[in-house]
Amino acid sequence: MNSRSAAVVSLALGMAASVATAGPTFVAFANDTMYRFSMNGPIESFQMSDSMMSLARRGDGALVGHSPRAAGEQLWQSYELVDPTGAAPSLSLLSDQITAPRPTLSFVGSQGYAVGNTDELFTVDSGTLADSGSVGHMGLPTDSNGSGYDQVNDVLYIINGQNDALYRVDYGSAAPTMVGSLGVDYLFGGAEFFGGTMYAFIQDTNLQRFVFGSVDTSTGAFTMLRDIAGYNVNDNVYAALAVVPAPASLGLIGVGGLALLRRRR
């Protein structure tokens, strides 16, 4: 192998290694401030045109969710988050005909599920996020906010802020099963299941901070991973969380480079 071939191999292996160690990007809202961060490194913040109280990654990769602000005449709004990892992320209106606040959103395949500001579980249209039907009442206290779907085990998880606990919810019947306490005083927050882990962005009222961490789906316990930001204790703060997977394109470049090298040998 000549020096040029060795350099190509080294570059390709380096690219593949960088993809293997790269993690996802997390996007969180606290009212109309968007925070963007990874497991380590800088925490970026952006002032947005509206607040978000739910956010989820749809099957096509788009980040979509609901606003807590009424659009007028008791109707609310839904948005797509455009360019979430770019220099100027923005919100693009999907609908201004949402009939009530929807503080959780998760997708089971192409079907969206949202909890209202009561304990009712709804199906929602994947394009507009407007209600398409009612699954039923879960029998939980009000203030469920934060949910995530485990695709491998086919489980929908919902966090209830009234009793600071994690639940498994049958999305066919709305029947809940309590997993356990988060172990923190959870007021508002958002959650997303990704890569085998339930992540949550939590307004911790004891710390008076927004913190990010993981939730043990066997016990319900929350483990803080990053301290993200403070908040004004006199304000009503709504929160949401979504995950942007690490791009796979570098891995393809690495594999392509190795394939090209093999053809030249």
Secondary structure, 3 states (H helix, E strand, C coil): CCHHHHHHHHHHHHHHHHHHHCCCEEEEEECCEEEEECCCCCCEEEECCCCCCCCEECCCCCEEEEEEEEEECCEEEEEEEECCCCCCCEEEEEEEEECCCCCCCEEECCEEEEECCCCEEEEECCCCCCEEEEEEECCCCCCEEEEEEECCCCEEEEEECCCCEEEEECCCCCCEEEEEECCCCEEEEEEEEECCEEEEEEEECCCCEEEEEEECCCCCCEEEEEEEEECCCCCCCCEEEEEECCCCHHHHHHHHHHHHHHHHC
